[in-house]
Amino acid sequence: MSAEAVEETDPALEEDAWSVEDASLALVEMTLNAVTRGSGLSVTQLRVLLAVDRHGPLNLSGLAAMLGMSVSAAGRLVARLHTAGLLTRLLSPHSRREVSIDVTETGRRSLERIRAARRGHIAAALRHLPPDSRRTLARTLREFTAAAGTGGTGGTDG
């Protein structure tokens, strides 16, 4: 029996995965609450803004591929975010037919407001934990983030 097959049937591992999933859903809810309270962005628009902020500047086809959407759908979202002053669309220095998409200073400030609101929600939950548990959780999440990044299971949104 391979190590992978043992892991798949390990009840403790499965229970831990459920616990991490439950915690990740709580974090997603905190993010959605932060977005819906005052940003004026849809979740899909936030995904675009986050992807460009984290991986940009990007071209339209690269952004579409990263987010698993069509180039035309990505183009419409970029156009809306550009009109809102959150993204720039500049001719790429490599090709006159390619557009380079990046986050504006206004877009970065908007993302920081969302992140600050999310950190506030997280801090409110963390206040219910003893200090040693908070530090252990933070350390373990750093380890988990590193493992997810090297294991090929990491996402594109942050």
C-alpha positions, 0 to 999 in steps of 0.5 A: 500500500502506498503512502498516498493510499494510507493518507487517503484513509487516515481518519485523523488526517481526514478529520484535520482536513475537515477542521482546516476546511471549516476554518477556511470557510470562516476566513472566506466569510470574513473576507466576504463581509469585508468586501460587502461592507463598503468596497462596492466590488463584486467577489469576481471583481475582487478576484481580478483586482487581487490577482493583478495586485499579487501577480501583475502587471499581467496581460489579458490572456494571462489574467483570464487563464489565471482566473479560469475565465474567457478572455472576453469575460476578463476584458469586461471585468478589467474595463469596469475596474479601469473605469472605476480607477482601480486598474490601468491598461497600458500598451505593453512595452513588448508588443503594441497589440498587447495590453499590460494591466496593473493596479492603480494607487486607488486600487491598492488603497481599496485592497488595503481597506478590505484587508484591514477590515478582514484583519479586524474580523480575524482579530476579533475572533483571535481575542477569544483564544488564549495568547499561547493558542494564538501564537501556535495557530499563527505559526501553524498557519505559516507552515501550512501556507508554505506547504500549500505553496510547495505542494501545488495546491496553493491558490491565486487569490490572497 
